[in-house]
Amino acid sequence: MLYKILVVDDEITVRNLFADFLKREDCLPVTCASGEEGLEILKKRPLMLYCWT
């Protein structure tokens, strides 16, 4: 099963690190740089898990 996981962090390096790890674990990461942007994404699409760092 492909889990959709939202990763929110203002550091692009951290976002990419999490995204790469999640892809290797058969997940579909959705990334953004701010909490506001994350909330907008959540309004538009259902996700399985949220990871704010």
C-alpha positions as CSV (number, residue, x, y, z in Angstrom):
1,M,0.0,0.0,0.0
2,L,1.3,3.4,-0.9
3,Y,0.9,5.8,2.1
4,K,0.6,9.6,1.4
5,I,2.6,11.5,4.0
6,L,2.9,15.3,4.3
7,V,6.3,16.5,5.3
8,V,6.6,20.2,6.4
9,D,9.9,21.9,7.0
10,D,11.4,25.2,6.0
11,E,14.8,23.6,5.3
12,I,14.8,22.1,1.8
13,T,17.6,19.7,2.8
14,V,15.5,18.3,5.6
15,R,12.4,18.0,3.4
16,N,14.3,16.2,0.7
17,L,16.0,13.9,3.3
18,F,12.6,12.8,4.7
19,A,11.1,12.5,1.2
20,D,13.9,10.3,0.0
21,F,13.6,8.0,3.0
22,L,9.8,7.8,2.6
23,K,10.1,6.9,-1.1
24,R,12.4,4.0,-0.2
25,E,9.8,2.8,2.3
26,D,7.1,2.7,-0.5
27,C,5.4,5.9,0.7
28,L,4.4,8.9,-1.4
29,P,5.7,12.0,0.3
30,V,4.1,15.4,-0.3
31,T,6.4,18.2,0.8
32,C,6.0,21.9,1.6
33,A,8.0,24.7,3.3
34,S,5.5,26.1,5.8
35,G,2.6,25.3,8.1
36,E,0.3,27.5,6.2
37,E,1.2,25.8,2.9
38,G,0.7,22.4,4.7
39,L,-2.8,23.4,5.8
40,E,-3.7,24.4,2.3
41,I,-2.6,21.0,1.0
42,L,-4.6,19.2,3.6
43,K,-7.7,21.1,2.6
44,K,-7.3,19.8,-1.0
45,R,-6.2,16.2,-0.6
46,P,-6.5,13.5,2.1
47,L,-3.2,12.2,3.4
48,M,-2.4,9.4,5.8
49,L,0.2,11.0,8.1
50,Y,1.6,14.5,8.8
51,C,5.2,15.2,9.7
52,W,6.1,18.7,10.9
53,T,9.8,19.0,11.7
